Amino acid sequence: MALQPGGYTDRPEDDNTKKAHPAFNRGKVRGILETLSIIKKIITGEDDGSGIINSPEIEKIRKSIFLMKNTTDKQTLQEAVKIAETLRYQ
């Protein structure tokens, strides 16, 4: 176990459990919200597909969503945009 600044003990074995340090849970929620934001930007057209996400796994999902978006009919895409724009975390 490593003692962290401020006296907290880092216990990786507690990650994803009820015993997890609050910072782990805040980081997890933030990561989920960041990923949802990436997906929303693709759906709404804010992300035009240029560039690359630093996480290889998120970039794979991003490219997959672009493929699905580009093969979707216009009406379905418009409905998806309406739904994406109602997300509460914005």
TORKESE-553737 format. One record per residue: x, y, z of N, C-alpha, C, O in turn; residue number from 1. Coordinates in steps of 0.2 Angstrom, whole numbers, plus 5000, padded with zeros to 4 digits. Example, Ala and Ser with C-alpha at 12.3 -4.5 7.8 and 13.67 -1.06 7.14 Angstrom:
<mivos>
(mivo (5066 4972 5039) (5062 4978 5039) (5066 4984 5039) (5071 4983 5042) 1) (mivo (5064 4989 5035) (5068 4995 5036) (5064 5000 5039) (5067 5006 5040) 2) 
</mivos>
This chain:
<mivos>
(mivo (5004 4994 5000) (5000 5000 5000) (5004 5006 5000) (5009 5007 5004) 1) (mivo (5003 5011 4996) (5006 5017 4995) (5003 5023 4999) (4996 5023 4998) 2) (mivo (5006 5026 5003) (5003 5032 5006) (5003 5038 5002) (5008 5040 4999) 3) (mivo (4997 5041 5001) (4996 5046 4996) (4997 5053 5000) (4996 5053 5006) 4) (mivo (4998 5059 4996) (4998 5065 4999) (4991 5066 5003) (4986 5064 5000) 5) (mivo (4991 5069 5009) (4985 5070 5012) (4984 5064 5017) (4979 5065 5020) 6) (mivo (4988 5059 5017) (4987 5054 5021) (4982 5048 5019) (4981 5043 5023) 7) (mivo (4980 5049 5013) (4975 5043 5010) (4979 5037 5008) (4985 5038 5006) 8) (mivo (4977 5032 5009) (4980 5025 5007) (4977 5023 5001) (4971 5022 5000) 9) (mivo (4981 5022 4996) (4979 5020 4989) (4978 5012 4990) (4983 5009 4991) 10) (mivo (4972 5010 4989) (4971 5003 4989) (4967 5001 4982) (4961 5000 4982) 11) (mivo (4971 4999 4977) (4969 4998 4971) (4964 4992 4971) (4959 4991 4967) 12) (mivo (4965 4987 4976) (4960 4981 4976) (4953 4983 4978) (4949 4979 4977) 13) (mivo (4952 4990 4981) (4946 4992 4982) (4942 4995 4976) (4936 4997 4977) 14) (mivo (4946 4997 4971) (4943 5000 4965) (4937 4996 4963) (4937 4990 4963) 15) (mivo (4932 4999 4961) (4925 4996 4959) (4922 4992 4964) (4918 4988 4963) 16) (mivo (4923 4994 4970) (4919 4991 4976) (4916 4997 4980) (4918 5003 4979) 17) (mivo (4912 4995 4985) (4909 5000 4989) (4915 5003 4994) (4913 5009 4997) 18) (mivo (4920 5000 4994) (4926 5003 4998) (4930 5008 4995) (4935 5010 4997) 19) (mivo (4929 5009 4988) (4933 5013 4984) (4934 5020 4987) (4929 5023 4989) 20) (mivo (4940 5023 4986) (4941 5030 4988) (4936 5034 4984) (4935 5033 4978) 21) (mivo (4933 5039 4987) (4929 5044 4983) (4932 5047 4977) (4928 5048 4972) 22) (mivo (4938 5048 4977) (4941 5050 4970) (4941 5045 4965) (4940 5047 4959) 23) (mivo (4941 5039 4966) (4941 5034 4961) (4934 5034 4958) (4933 5034 4952) 24) (mivo (4929 5035 4962) (4922 5035 4960) (4921 5042 4956) (4917 5042 4950) 25) (mivo (4923 5047 4958) (4923 5054 4954) (4926 5053 4948) (4924 5055 4942) 26) (mivo (4932 5050 4947) (4936 5049 4941) (4932 5045 4936) (4932 5046 4930) 27) (mivo (4929 5039 4939) (4925 5035 4935) (4919 5038 4932) (4918 5038 4926) 28) (mivo (4915 5042 4936) (4910 5046 4933) (4912 5051 4928) (4909 5052 4923) 29) (mivo (4917 5054 4929) (4920 5059 4925) (4922 5056 4918) (4920 5059 4913) 30) (mivo (4925 5050 4918) (4927 5047 4912) (4921 5045 4908) (4921 5045 4902) 31) (mivo (4916 5042 4912) (4909 5040 4908) (4906 5047 4905) (4904 5046 4899) 32) (mivo (4906 5052 4908) (4903 5058 4905) (4907 5061 4900) (4904 5063 4895) 33) (mivo (4914 5060 4900) (4918 5062 4894) (4917 5058 4888) (4917 5061 4883) 34) (mivo (4916 5052 4889) (4915 5047 4884) (4908 5048 4881) (4907 5048 4875) 35) (mivo (4903 5050 4885) (4896 5051 4882) (4896 5058 4878) (4893 5058 4873) 36) (mivo (4900 5062 4881) (4901 5069 4877) (4904 5068 4870) (4902 5071 4865) 37) (mivo (4909 5063 4869) (4912 5062 4863) (4907 5059 4858) (4906 5061 4853) 38) (mivo (4903 5054 4861) (4898 5051 4857) (4892 5056 4855) (4890 5056 4849) 39) (mivo (4890 5060 4859) (4885 5065 4858) (4888 5070 4852) (4884 5072 4848) 40) (mivo (4894 5072 4852) (4897 5076 4847) (4897 5073 4840) (4896 5077 4835) 41) (mivo (4898 5067 4840) (4898 5063 4834) (4890 5063 4831) (4889 5065 4825) 42) (mivo (4886 5062 4835) (4879 5061 4833) (4876 5068 4831) (4873 5068 4826) 43) (mivo (4878 5073 4835) (4875 5080 4833) (4879 5084 4828) (4877 5089 4825) 44) (mivo (4885 5081 4826) (4889 5084 4820) (4894 5088 4822) (4897 5091 4818) 45) (mivo (4895 5089 4829) (4900 5094 4832) (4907 5091 4830) (4912 5094 4829) 46) (mivo (4907 5084 4830) (4914 5081 4828) (4913 5079 4821) (4909 5075 4819) 47) (mivo (4918 5081 4817) (4917 5080 4810) (4922 5074 4808) (4922 5072 4802) 48) (mivo (4925 5070 4812) (4929 5064 4811) (4936 5066 4810) (4940 5061 4810) 49) (mivo (4938 5072 4810) (4945 5074 4809) (4948 5073 4816) (4945 5072 4821) 50) (mivo (4955 5072 4816) (4958 5071 4822) (4958 5064 4825) (4956 5059 4821) 51) (mivo (4960 5063 4831) (4960 5056 4834) (4960 5057 4842) (4962 5062 4845) 52) (mivo (4956 5053 4845) (4956 5052 4852) (4962 5049 4855) (4964 5044 4852) 53) (mivo (4965 5051 4860) (4971 5048 4863) (4970 5041 4865) (4975 5037 4865) 54) (mivo (4964 5039 4868) (4963 5032 4870) (4962 5028 4864) (4957 5029 4860) 55) (mivo (4966 5023 4862) (4965 5018 4857) (4958 5015 4857) (4954 5014 4852) 56) (mivo (4955 5013 4863) (4949 5010 4863) (4943 5015 4862) (4938 5013 4859) 57) (mivo (4944 5021 4865) (4938 5026 4863) (4938 5028 4856) (4933 5029 4853) 58) (mivo (4944 5028 4853) (4945 5030 4846) (4942 5024 4842) (4938 5026 4836) 59) (mivo (4942 5018 4843) (4939 5013 4840) (4931 5013 4840) (4928 5013 4835) 60) (mivo (4929 5015 4846) (4922 5016 4846) (4919 5022 4842) (4914 5022 4839) 61) (mivo (4923 5027 4843) (4922 5034 4839) (4921 5032 4831) (4917 5034 4828) 62) (mivo (4926 5028 4829) (4926 5027 4822) (4920 5022 4820) (4917 5023 4815) 63) (mivo (4918 5018 4824) (4913 5013 4823) (4906 5017 4823) (4902 5016 4819) 64) (mivo (4906 5022 4828) (4900 5026 4828) (4899 5031 4821) (4894 5031 4818) 65) (mivo (4905 5033 4819) (4905 5037 4813) (4902 5032 4807) (4899 5035 4803) 66) (mivo (4905 5026 4807) (4902 5021 4801) (4895 5020 4802) (4891 5021 4797) 67) (mivo (4892 5020 4808) (4885 5019 4808) (4881 5025 4807) (4876 5025 4803) 68) (mivo (4884 5031 4809) (4881 5037 4807) (4880 5038 4800) (4875 5040 4797) 69) (mivo (4886 5037 4796) (4886 5038 4789) (4882 5033 4785) (4881 5035 4779) 70) (mivo (4880 5028 4788) (4875 5023 4784) (4868 5024 4786) (4864 5020 4784) 71) (mivo (4867 5028 4791) (4860 5029 4793) (4856 5034 4789) (4859 5039 4787) 72) (mivo (4849 5033 4788) (4846 5037 4784) (4845 5044 4788) (4845 5044 4794) 73) (mivo (4843 5049 4784) (4843 5056 4787) (4837 5057 4792) (4839 5060 4797) 74) (mivo (4832 5054 4791) (4826 5054 4796) (4828 5051 4803) (4827 5054 4808) 75) (mivo (4831 5045 4803) (4834 5042 4809) (4839 5046 4812) (4839 5047 4818) 76) (mivo (4844 5049 4808) (4849 5053 4811) (4846 5059 4814) (4848 5061 4820) 77) (mivo (4841 5062 4811) (4838 5068 4814) (4835 5067 4821) (4835 5070 4826) 78) (mivo (4831 5061 4822) (4828 5058 4828) (4834 5057 4833) (4833 5059 4839) 79) (mivo (4839 5054 4831) (4845 5053 4836) (4848 5060 4838) (4849 5060 4844) 80) (mivo (4848 5065 4834) (4851 5071 4836) (4846 5074 4841) (4849 5077 4846) 81) (mivo (4840 5074 4840) (4835 5077 4845) (4836 5073 4852) (4836 5077 4857) 82) (mivo (4836 5067 4852) (4837 5063 4858) (4844 5065 4861) (4844 5067 4867) 83) (mivo (4849 5065 4858) (4856 5067 4860) (4856 5074 4863) (4859 5075 4868) 84) (mivo (4852 5079 4861) (4852 5085 4863) (4848 5086 4870) (4848 5092 4873) 85) (mivo (4845 5081 4872) (4841 5081 4878) (4845 5079 4884) (4842 5078 4889) 86) (mivo (4851 5076 4883) (4855 5074 4888) (4856 5079 4894) (4857 5085 4892) 87) (mivo (4855 5077 4900) (4855 5081 4906) (4862 5083 4908) (4863 5088 4912) 88) (mivo (4867 5079 4907) (4874 5081 4909) (4877 5087 4906) (4883 5088 4908) 89) (mivo (4874 5090 4901) (4878 5095 4897) (4880 5101 4902) (4883 5106 4899) 90) 
</mivos>
